[in-house]
Amino acid sequence: MALTIGITDTNNQDLCLIDSASTHTILKDKKYFSYLEMRKASVSTISGKTNIIEGSGRANLLLAGGTRLCITDALYSSKS
């Protein structure tokens, strides 16, 4: 059973779709990373392999209600 949650702020600036069945977490903004190592990488998607990954590292998200989500191996792509 997969868990999917969509989150957006009141200004419609940040949108987060959390899907427990996904194999990767890809974030578009560096502000979520407490540590980010910039390096090019490829990732397989439902549409095939793509080279959009620009880095990876530890990310921290604060969800509605104050829940903190720490992702130890999040991927960074400004094009995601």
N, C-alpha and C positions, 0 to 999 in steps of 0.2 A: 504494500500500500504506500503510495507516494503522497507527500504533503506538499502542497503548493500554496504560497501566500504572496499576494501582491501588496506592496506598500508604496505610498506616495505622500509627499509632504503637502502642506496647504498651499504652497506657491507653485506646485507642479514642477519643481526643479529636480527632485530626486525621485527615482522610481527603482524599486528593488523587487524582483520576482524570485522568491525562494522556492526551489524545487528539490525535494529530498531525493528524487530519483536521478538527478543530473550527476554526471561524472566530474564536472569542472565548475568552479565558480569564477566567472569573468566579470571584473569591475571596470567601469569606464573612467573613473576619477581617482587620481592619486591620493586624494584627501582621506580615503578609507584605509590606507595602508600605514601601519606603524613601522614596517620595514618593507622595502621594495628594492629588489635587485633587477636592474634593467638588463634584459637579454632577449634576443629574438627567439621565438619558438613557434612551432606549428601545433595545431589542435584539430582533432577530428570532430566534425559536426554532422548533423543529420544531412547536410548538403554536401558533405565530403571534407577533405583535408584543406585547411586554410592557414595562412601565415600571418594572422592578425595579432598574435601575442607579442607584446613588447617587454614584458617583465613578469615577475612573480614574487610573492612574499606573504607576510602576515597582515591580515586585514581585520579591522574591528568595526562592527556595525551596531548602532544603537537603534533598536526597534521600538515601535510604539508601546507604551506601557513600561518603558525602562529596561526591557530585556536586552542584554548584551550578547552579541554573536561574534565569536572569534573564529576566523578561518585561517588555519596555519599555512595553507598552500594555495592562496588565491592567485588568479592570473589577472594581469593588467593589459587592457587594450583600449586605447583612446577611440578606436573605431567600432567598439561593440555596441 
